[in-house]
Amino acid sequence: MICSYPLTEQNTPAGRTIEHASFAIIDAEAAPHAYEPDQWAIVRRMIHAGADFEMNGLTVFHPRAVSAGLGALRQSGAPLVADVGMILAGLAPTRLQRFGVRPHQFIADADVIDAAQIQGTTRAVQAMRKAQRLGLLDGAIIGIGNAPTALIELLRLIEEEGARPALVIGMPVGFVAAAESKALLAAVSLVPWITVQGRKGGSTLVVAAIHSLLALAEADGGAASGPHPAASPP
């Protein structure tokens, strides 16, 4: 039934009907799974994003991933730090504003590029370091869909510098260090995470996961209710 699906970013009845029909097809055609209902809502939207049923099984959740993500959204002003601008471009600004989410990405900043050239690293590494310097990682939702080096550096910041994101959505796609970086994330116990095993991933999957969390948060009680502990004026 249409009413059984979470709220959507679709603005018209026709759009909602198509999206819900797609979800119904996915539910009907998907192989059996052991995901909890809230986890399946995320996996289903990821399948929808790429018509890829392998997300059913490849997607792995830390036990506290969904509750941690929803908790961050309920705290107004939570940062959302992405490895690339493509993730932010795919998110609906009105939904982020509803929860006071503050989006950030630094991959193209001049100081990030300069530091990468001087230190012989990638821009993605320096972008994560900049987010840490600005105090944006603690309590944040981190979305990494493109750069394995961003995820590896984030894990170093968690282990060595005490960064404590609320939730890491780590799904970098590719052939060099992508699968390895996600395996490292899946071994982390210090912070909750959602990841995709193997080479598959990408910004569209991160966007799908975030939109699903926003929809679950809306269905569970609406907009954020209070200031985020690490929030500062934009």
LODREN-708230 format. One line per field, with one value per residue (C-alpha): z, y, x; residue number from 1. Coordinates in steps of 0.02 Angstrom, whole numbers. Layout:
BEGIN
pz (Z  ...)
py (Y  ...)
px (X  ...)
seq (NUM  ...)
***
This chain:
BEGIN
pz (0  -40  139  202  128  213  166  4  -74  -223  -234  -340  -321  -488  -431  -268  -356  -471  -328  -219  -366  -389  -205  -220  -369  -272  -123  -237  -335  -199  -131  51  174  359  369  502  432  447  370  227  194  163  60  -44  -87  -133  -248  -322  -354  -473  -508  -427  -324  -266  -137  -49  36  -5  111  290  446  613  743  796  622  593  770  768  603  661  824  731  623  776  843  746  666  637  506  351  278  103  10  -154  -210  -306  -143  -89  -263  -249  -83  -71  16  90  178  248  307  392  508  517  432  383  224  191  63  38  -106  -222  -93  -141  27  12  -162  -106  45  -61  -184  -48  58  -85  -33  -117  -104  -19  123  149  141  287  383  352  416  573  598  582  713  590  612  789  789  600  467  348  169  66  -105  -216  -129  -35  27  113  205  254  319  415  499  548  621  720  784  813  840  926  792  832  690  730  575  432  268  183  7  -106  -276  -376  -405  -302  -113  -122  -60  64  138  165  246  367  405  438  572  668  834  891  779  686  499  342  200  42  25  -125  -268  -289  -213  -268  -227  -285  -155  -18  -72  -70  105  171  90  166  339  314  264  416  529  455  476  654  717  601  614  734  910  981  953  903  1035  908  806  762  650  464)
py (0  175  236  107  200  341  521  574  725  710  869  807  666  595  591  509  379  332  324  218  102  81  37  -90  -172  -179  -259  -387  -431  -421  -579  -622  -518  -500  -310  -222  -118  49  -28  -98  75  135  -16  -6  175  130  -6  122  243  125  -16  -127  -269  -316  -178  -307  -401  -287  -150  -171  -76  -45  -96  85  163  209  268  372  453  494  560  679  742  776  894  1057  1115  947  962  855  837  764  713  791  922  793  729  901  936  780  827  927  1093  1106  939  987  1154  1067  982  1127  1020  1120  1047  1062  1002  1067  966  1117  1244  1331  1295  1111  1100  1190  1076  921  978  1028  871  748  688  692  837  719  689  875  907  789  871  1042  981  920  1086  1178  1066  995  808  785  747  755  642  606  555  481  414  453  455  304  415  527  376  312  484  499  332  397  553  445  331  454  624  577  634  570  584  536  426  384  337  269  206  257  176  116  -4  69  53  69  -105  -100  67  4  -155  -46  54  -105  -153  10  6  186  265  201  175  115  44  -61  -209  -224  -103  -37  128  308  476  427  289  408  531  392  339  517  552  391  445  614  527  412  562  654  504  481  654  795  931  944  997  1080  1149  1034  1034  1077  1198  1370  1505  1467)
px (0  59  33  158  307  403  373  454  536  418  313  168  42  99  280  235  130  274  399  286  248  435  455  315  402  565  478  398  555  687  763  727  829  863  862  761  616  709  864  763  688  867  919  760  794  973  908  789  933  1023  899  1030  961  1136  1118  1011  1151  1298  1233  1293  1240  1322  1191  1164  1175  994  959  1119  1074  898  966  1082  939  833  967  951  1113  1197  1335  1330  1504  1521  1678  1617  1493  1392  1318  1259  1191  1082  1002  841  881  706  727  897  827  682  806  930  1063  1218  1296  1483  1610  1786  1858  1878  1937  2100  2183  2136  2211  2369  2392  2368  2501  2624  2600  2583  2409  2240  2119  1998  2121  2146  1959  1931  2072  1994  1826  1913  2003  1838  1758  1631  1659  1596  1410  1403  1332  1477  1439  1581  1534  1682  1850  1920  2061  1932  1862  2034  2083  1919  1954  2127  2048  1927  2064  2206  2124  1963  1841  1667  1542  1364  1357  1475  1392  1548  1515  1660  1654  1803  1945  2088  2065  1875  1833  1978  1924  1748  1811  1909  1752  1652  1778  1755  1663  1692  1560  1406  1416  1327  1429  1424  1540  1655  1687  1511  1458  1447  1373  1199  1193  1248  1113  984  1034  1027  858  792  853  768  606  615  647  498  385  447  404  449  579  723  682  836  1010  1150  1287  1422  1318  1383  1309  1332)
seq (1  2  3  4  5  6  7  8  9  10  11  12  13  14  15  16  17  18  19  20  21  22  23  24  25  26  27  28  29  30  31  32  33  34  35  36  37  38  39  40  41  42  43  44  45  46  47  48  49  50  51  52  53  54  55  56  57  58  59  60  61  62  63  64  65  66  67  68  69  70  71  72  73  74  75  76  77  78  79  80  81  82  83  84  85  86  87  88  89  90  91  92  93  94  95  96  97  98  99  100  101  102  103  104  105  106  107  108  109  110  111  112  113  114  115  116  117  118  119  120  121  122  123  124  125  126  127  128  129  130  131  132  133  134  135  136  137  138  139  140  141  142  143  144  145  146  147  148  149  150  151  152  153  154  155  156  157  158  159  160  161  162  163  164  165  166  167  168  169  170  171  172  173  174  175  176  177  178  179  180  181  182  183  184  185  186  187  188  189  190  191  192  193  194  195  196  197  198  199  200  201  202  203  204  205  206  207  208  209  210  211  212  213  214  215  216  217  218  219  220  221  222  223  224  225  226  227  228  229  230  231  232  233  234)
***
